[in-house]
Amino acid sequence: MYRIEHEDLPQRVHKLLKEMILKGELELGQHLAQDELADRLGVSRTPLLSALSKLEREMLVESVPRKGSYVRSYSHEELLGIYDIRLRLEPLGARNATEHGTNAEIEELQRITDQYEEIIEQGNAGRIKSQDYEFHILLMEMSRNRFLYNIVTSNNIILIANLKGLLKKPRESLEQHRNILSAVQSRDPDIAEEQMYHHIFTSRAALIHRKSPQHP
């Protein structure tokens, strides 16, 4: 059973449920039985309902009248739509991160990138996805734009939860991460923005390819 501190309880429940969706502990289409979840998290239904309501606004959960809440799943076309949003927002986030990120945050971005390479060597697809997520989310945090951070966080969780397998070869993603990192380290916002756009664009192209007749 999970145990959560009671300070800012609804927010803590919300954060934990997002992590559970990200890690696949709550699966696509899974019915979120309130009593069972409350018992699992060691909380009452009140903060749980607040957290589920917020997750629904973030489009991670959907409520069906007289049936309850479910982890929301998305179609291929909807996932492409999310990539369209990422193409507009994450390059902006990378630009702002270059301008506003601290030296300590850039060092952390370097650490995440180096660890990403280590995880690739281990061949753990689940951990590769999680580490990729950490790279993107730290950049958005460095942007100092809370609205951008919140939108990108939810969009990335949706994609990770809905996509089976990896869209690109891990080494390709790693090289692109290093190009973004290099631009951030050089404090070059134009290059950081350009490299992030390329990174997201190639992922979107891979998703289109997956839906082709050769890749049903």
ABEGO torsion letter per residue (X at the ends): XBBBBABGAAAAAAAAAAAAAAAGABBBGBBBBAAAAAAAAGBBAAAAAAAAAAAAAAGABBBBBGAEBBBBBBBAAAAAAAAAAAAAAAAAAAAAAAAABBAAAAAAAAAAAAAAAAAAAAGBAAAAAAAAAAAAAAAAAAAGBAAAAAAAAAAAAAAAAABBEBABBAAAAAAAAAAAAAAAAAGBAAAAAAAAAAAAAAAAAAAAAAABAABX
